[in-house]
């Protein structure tokens, strides 16, 4: 009986997505990443239920309190519960990263598709424009954007998105260049498919897998960038709870109350690690050949 | 080779013009009247007019752009609104500190990153490799400003081994360079490992094995040089990370560099200074990448440039 089941299993057509999923499940590190990201999503959504205290209530007599039963992770420089602020901070981290990566996927994706598929002078112009944005070292483009636009959650999101767009455009263009030479696209062209049909039916859907991998890895970078901007005072502003801001707020008391700065940093690191593990795992599961490209 | 260098330099021109344009936009995009914002509420009317004229804001954008490009080419980045000194002079005062820190971090990242990558590749998927890969991923997930604070607490406050901040001696470099280099160590070790493993699958490696050579010898004698090309291109990109990251490390370690000057400039609304600083970072990054591209020729004699 089990042998028969096995035989049926063997003869069933194997879907590439199912294969990829099986490979993913076998990868312990990838699963760890999925769990971390899952926990982050749950905390972000359930923040009001999960937070033991109000994140904004300051009890001045408890300022810089060390971790105790009352304040599980201690209190910050104004006497606010660090754990509750971390939980609410996960909302900001996740929201900025998801929106920024979403914007970058749409805009960068469109640029990459058009550039890679049409080639010629369109490609040349678009890619030179992307080169210009990429010429600004990490963080400095975002700083320039924030310097001009100002700070806050939305402007930080825009700054992070602008930094991510050229990276997405380049990767998706690279994908399109390999896909458009594949036989099924050439066949579609030979059969007289219009350019738009070739692009949207044959090329674009096949970039989705690498885009998912890339987006996951860029979620990690987006969270880091938001935290860095907020740490500098150029990102999310008080009273919003941002992890980077929390690290900055404890800086002046590092010597006497190191937990105020260091604990939020652990949250940043674990979250970023989670997205990196997830992205690595997805890449290895979907297409290990992408390894050298990202 | 010379023709290739010239072609690359010409190819840089549109990128640099674009970089200058984008930097110019930072003032352009400030909502409201940038001059009023920069000078604050208490500025006198003459001051406002003088700065407006200095920045040329009364002229149309294309005219201003051409002028700005001309100024940049002659090294005139305007005057700092705070100090009224030439922005170029302000930048040059601190730029060496930033560059030296970035170079120190880069050297550290290259040595440690490539070493870890090699160790990983000797026995892929073994225990050492697994530990090294996880550590590499932890390293590149590290927020460097936080790592800096942790190092500061541990090695400057708790164990008083290193100074709390500032420059002066080689000891001042240790903590900021380690904080700055850590994510790059992760990136470079991953790249070295995967590039080495690719090369290890090639025929000439099999020949070397057939000759009787063993693991480490094959890597150092045959595979490494071939595996370095992709690693080198990542080194170039990492330099951008280090220059950008210097904004964070300099803030944490009170390092008198361009990164800290930039942040201060933003808070002081000294946009002329910020423009100059951002431009300097971008130009440095562009030229470092050019140098690295050119250095490929020395690593890989198979590449011909004509």
Interface residues (C-beta under 8 A of the other chain):
Chain A: X29 X128 X129 X131 X132 X133 X135 X136 X137 X138 X139 X140 X143 X144 X145 X146 X147 X148 X149 X150 X220 X224 X227 X228 X231 X232 X233 X234 X244 X247 X248 X251 X254 X255 X258 X261 X262 X264 X265 X268 X269 X272 X273 X276 X277 X280 X291 X292
Chain B: X14 X15 X16 X18 X19 X21 X22 X23 X25 X26 X27 X28 X29 X30 X31 X134 X137 X138 X140 X141 X142 X143 X144 X145 X146 X147 X149 X150 X152 X153 X157 X194 X195 X198 X230 X239 X240 X241 X242 X243 X244 X245 X247 X248 X251 X252 X262 X263 X266 X267 X271 X274 X278 X281 X282 X284 X285 X286
